[in-house]
Amino acid sequence: MPGFLRIAIRAPLILLSILILVISWVLPWIVWRFSARAGSHLRVRLMTMWARVALRIMGFHVTREGPLPQVPFFLVTNHLSYMDVLVLWSQMNVYFLGKAELAHWPGLGPLIRAAGTMFIDRTRKTAVLPAVAAIQERLALGNGVVVFPEGTSSSGGRILRLRRNMFEVALRANMPVHVGCIFYAIPDVRFPVELKLCWWGAMTFSDHLLGVFQIPRVEVRLRLAPEPIIGESRLALAEKVAERMNEMFEPLHDWSRLNPSDDDGIPD
């Protein structure tokens, strides 16, 4: 099937699914008035159902390795693309901590906020305190929370340096840290995964999404570590998590089509 035909089929179906999702958000809003816990759980379950439908429309096939953590939980994973969020939603009922810029994306910002995403301003050191409070609220309601400690998505050549302040959230919430890794593979060699699916550098969202719509099929693996990690400081947690992630991680490419210096997510 030509790429333009995939766009013509998938894009309207995705827009229709989003419209149905937005309408369905009335239900958790009503339930929330009687029970915050029930309303919170219903909202993330709706996101899970929508993510599964959206991934199927886009030709994504997800398999999971390892046990799901029991709620409430704090989970960190590597970050390759905005598609990571749908992959994780499709497998578990979770809320996300995202960078503050997402809340101001034209069109998508209100949807991201309405989905219950929490935000942190990475330019302000004091921003971790309201993020901690928001996460503790979600955890108290019996939810799972996902954080991307790399702080940005990359081409998938390696695990980036983890931001230590992300682990302050787990320490203050007195939660062990569960660790996961996401992997993508595209069977069609015309679509190199690091260039067509991973989102990094100067790639624009609209052009990238249209490119994702053209990919015939994407194989996704979500690998979850069997045991969580406990640490007494941000540094200890960051080091232990980085070690575990690197043990679990499999590079998506070998830099044959990409110069490491071109990947804006890769630290010097």
C-alpha positions in Angstrom: 0.0 0.0 0.0 1.5 3.4 -1.0 2.4 5.7 1.9 0.0 8.5 0.9 -2.9 5.9 1.1 -1.9 4.9 4.6 -2.0 8.5 5.6 -5.4 8.9 4.0 -6.8 5.9 5.9 -5.0 6.3 9.3 -5.2 10.0 9.9 -9.0 10.3 9.7 -9.4 7.2 11.9 -7.0 8.6 14.5 -8.9 11.9 14.5 -12.2 10.0 14.9 -10.8 8.0 17.8 -9.6 11.2 19.5 -13.0 12.8 19.1 -14.6 9.7 20.7 -12.0 9.8 23.5 -12.7 13.5 24.2 -16.5 12.8 24.4 -15.9 9.9 26.8 -14.0 12.1 29.2 -17.3 13.4 30.4 -17.7 10.0 32.3 -14.7 10.3 34.6 -15.5 14.0 35.2 -19.0 12.9 36.5 -17.6 10.0 38.5 -14.9 12.3 40.0 -17.6 14.4 41.7 -18.5 11.4 43.8 -15.2 9.6 44.1 -11.8 11.1 43.1 -10.3 7.6 43.2 -12.9 6.0 40.9 -12.8 9.0 38.6 -9.0 8.9 38.4 -9.0 5.2 37.6 -11.7 5.5 35.0 -9.8 8.3 33.2 -6.6 6.2 32.8 -8.6 3.1 31.8 -10.1 5.1 29.0 -6.6 6.2 27.9 -5.6 2.6 27.9 -8.5 1.5 25.6 -7.9 4.4 23.3 -4.1 3.7 23.1 -4.8 0.1 22.1 -7.1 1.2 19.3 -4.8 4.0 18.1 -1.8 1.6 18.0 -3.8 -0.9 16.0 -4.8 1.7 13.5 -1.2 2.8 13.1 0.1 -0.8 12.6 1.9 -1.1 16.0 2.1 -4.5 17.6 3.2 -4.5 21.2 4.6 -7.4 23.2 5.6 -7.2 26.9 8.5 -9.0 28.7 8.4 -9.1 32.5 5.6 -8.6 35.1 3.6 -5.4 35.4 4.2 -3.5 38.7 1.4 -3.5 41.1 -0.3 -0.1 41.8 0.6 2.3 43.1 4.0 2.4 41.4 6.7 4.7 40.1 8.1 3.6 36.8 11.0 5.0 34.7 11.8 4.0 31.1 14.0 5.1 28.2 12.5 7.7 25.8 12.5 7.3 22.0 9.4 9.0 20.7 6.0 10.5 21.7 4.7 7.0 20.7 6.2 5.7 23.9 3.3 7.2 25.8 0.7 5.2 23.7 2.8 2.0 24.1 2.9 2.4 27.9 -0.8 3.4 28.1 -1.7 0.3 26.1 -0.1 -2.0 28.7 -0.9 -0.3 32.0 -3.2 2.3 33.6 -0.7 5.2 34.2 -0.3 8.9 34.4 2.8 10.7 33.0 5.2 13.4 34.2 6.1 15.5 31.1 8.1 18.6 30.4 6.2 21.9 30.8 6.5 22.8 27.1 4.0 20.0 26.2 1.2 21.8 28.0 1.5 24.7 25.4 1.6 22.7 22.2 -1.0 24.1 19.8 -4.0 21.8 19.6 -2.3 18.9 21.5 -1.6 20.8 24.8 -5.2 20.8 26.0 -5.6 17.1 25.2 -2.4 16.3 27.0 -3.5 18.2 30.1 -7.0 16.7 30.0 -5.4 13.2 29.9 -4.1 14.0 33.4 -0.5 14.5 32.5 1.6 16.3 35.2 4.2 18.8 34.2 7.6 19.9 35.4 9.5 23.0 34.3 13.1 21.7 33.8 14.5 25.2 33.8 13.5 25.8 37.5 15.1 23.8 40.3 12.1 24.5 42.6 9.7 22.9 40.0 10.4 19.5 41.5 8.3 20.3 44.6 4.9 20.8 42.8 5.8 17.8 40.6 6.3 15.7 43.8 3.0 16.9 45.2 1.1 16.0 41.9 2.7 12.6 41.8 2.0 11.9 45.4 -1.7 12.7 44.8 -1.8 10.3 41.9 -0.1 7.6 43.9 -2.4 8.1 46.9 -5.4 7.5 44.6 -3.9 4.1 43.7 -2.4 4.9 40.3 0.9 4.2 38.5 3.1 7.1 37.4 5.7 7.0 34.6 8.7 9.3 34.3 11.3 9.6 31.5 14.5 10.4 33.4 16.5 11.1 30.2 14.5 14.3 29.9 14.3 14.1 26.1 13.8 11.5 23.4 16.7 10.3 21.3 17.6 8.2 18.3 17.9 5.0 20.4 21.6 4.5 20.0 22.3 4.6 23.7 20.7 5.4 27.0 21.2 9.1 27.7 22.5 10.6 31.0 19.7 10.4 33.5 18.5 13.6 35.3 18.9 13.1 39.0 16.1 15.5 40.0 13.6 13.1 38.5 14.4 10.7 41.3 13.7 13.2 44.0 10.1 12.5 43.3 10.5 8.8 44.2 12.4 9.6 47.3 9.9 12.1 48.7 7.0 9.8 47.7 8.9 6.9 49.5 8.5 4.7 46.4 10.8 2.1 44.9 11.7 2.7 41.3 10.5 0.2 38.7 12.5 0.2 35.5 11.5 -0.5 31.9 12.9 -0.3 28.4 11.1 0.3 25.1 12.4 -1.1 21.8 11.0 -0.5 18.2 11.7 -2.5 15.1 10.4 -1.9 11.6 10.5 -4.9 9.3 10.5 -2.8 6.1 14.0 -1.6 5.5 12.8 1.5 3.7 12.0 2.9 7.1 15.1 3.0 9.4 13.7 3.1 12.9 16.1 5.8 14.1 15.2 8.1 11.3 11.5 7.4 10.8 10.1 6.5 14.3 12.4 7.9 16.9 11.8 11.6 17.4 14.9 13.7 18.2 17.0 16.6 17.0 15.3 19.1 14.7 12.4 16.9 13.7 9.1 18.7 13.6 6.0 16.9 15.1 3.7 17.3 12.1 6.2 16.0 9.5 7.3 13.2 11.8 3.7 12.1 12.5 2.9 12.0 8.8 6.0 9.8 8.3 4.9 7.5 11.1 1.5 7.1 9.4 3.3 5.8 6.3 5.2 3.0 8.1 3.5 -0.4 7.2 4.1 -2.2 10.5 6.0 -1.5 13.8 7.1 -4.2 16.2 7.4 -2.9 19.8 8.8 -4.6 22.9 8.3 -3.3 26.4 10.8 -4.9 28.7 10.1 -4.6 32.5 12.7 -5.4 35.2 11.3 -8.0 37.6 12.5 -6.2 40.8 12.3 -2.4 41.6 15.3 -0.4 42.8 15.7 1.2 46.2 18.2 4.0 47.0 18.8 6.5 49.7 19.7 9.5 47.5 19.0 10.9 44.1 22.6 10.0 43.0 22.3 6.4 44.2 19.0 5.9 42.5 20.2 7.5 39.3 23.3 5.3 39.2 21.4 2.1 40.0 18.7 2.8 37.4 21.2 3.8 34.8 23.1 0.5 35.4 19.8 -1.5 35.2 18.7 0.3 32.0 22.0 -0.3 30.3 21.8 -4.0 31.2 18.3 -4.2 29.6 18.9 -1.9 26.6 19.5 -3.0 23.0 20.7 -0.2 20.7 18.3 0.5 17.8 21.1 1.3 15.4 24.9 1.2 15.1 25.5 4.8 13.9 26.0 3.5 10.3 23.3 6.0 9.1 23.8 8.6 11.8 26.6 10.6 13.3 26.4 10.6 17.1 27.1 14.3 17.1 23.9 14.9 15.1 21.7 13.4 17.9 20.7 16.4 20.1 19.7 14.1 22.9 23.2 12.7 23.3 25.4 14.5 25.9 29.0 15.3 25.1 
